[in-house]
């Protein structure tokens, strides 16, 4: 990758500040217990709070809600919501993973991955007339005039690419031209906004709904309406604007764009088994094996290793080393899709910034069983815990900020 597309640290820091400085909800709707805090001088408490009750729409949250469920909401959800009292409008967003095979700007090559690889590129497909109501006023015209074959590039994505308006992207779903650059808020953390039928080429589409509401809106009624389309065991997440930095699918973790800013961007080729073949040059520069207290030999992103060592040393300093069983450490860097599902989103293990511990008693989808003091120390050191997710993954810890 070009040297000019290195991490835009000050922009990413602002985004991470939004993640760690606001009121952020990562509770899993009763699937795990509250974690008692240790009485510790100057302890850093990460602002992950319990989710608001369904009937509450905080006055500070604005008048926009997000609704999503694993696997995506049915297409009929939007129209049913618009019939409810207090709902002004709803729009469906289809999100997914595209791949950049080639890009040009001003006649020059910006990206040309080799070896049959392409660059993972997380995008959202919108209805411009509807979606324009959900972006800052100054950016509505850019959304309203968006046409098939065109893209709006997020500001941070433009910094990563080193190019903006006029950039031609050759995606696996078809070519698009960047006609403008908009804020990361306007794209809800996706790298670009697109229109048209490009999503038909994706193996998986993450469909979610944005909802404009008034003071008369009943969150219970919204939840019941959406729930009527779901299977009995299918979990639903409803967020209010202001609870999270971006209203997007899978909002408990950072957008891929933010991960790229801090840990770099790679080209890769998907494999049929759900793994990906990452450019070996990126891997050599960024992935390293090292000894870490408690865990032993680990393979992670180089930038993560000091933070992980500090967290493990903090456990030892508190006499809590026993809360991690090194024989149940299941790795950090693993280049693959989430759940090894080709066509879905990439696991952040691919960047070597997530790791799994105490796996035997923390299988995904089951009640998490980590020591609360372990979880607290990991959160203090900049890691989020998968045990708080909508579908809990109690073994999983993932980077969200530098301490």
Secondary structure, DSSP 8 states (H G I E B T S, - for coil): --GGGS--HHHHHHHHHHHHHS-EE---TTSS--------TT-----EE----TT---GGGTTEEEEE-TT---TTHHHHHHTSTTEEEEEEEEEEEEEEEEEEETTEEEE---TT-EEEEEEEE--HHHHGGGS-GGGHHHHHT--TTEEEEEHHHHHHHT--TT-EEEETTEEEEEEEEE-HHHHTT-SEEE-SSGGGG-S--EEEEEEEE-TT--HHHHHHHHHTTS-TT---EEEETTSSSS--TTTTS--HHHHHHHH---EEEE-TTSBEEE-HHHHHHHEEEEEETTTEEEEEEHHHHHHHHHHHHHHHHTT-GGGS-GGG---S---BBGGG-TTS-B-GGGGT-EEE-SGGG--TTS-----HHHHHHHHHTTEEEGGGSSS--TTEEEE----
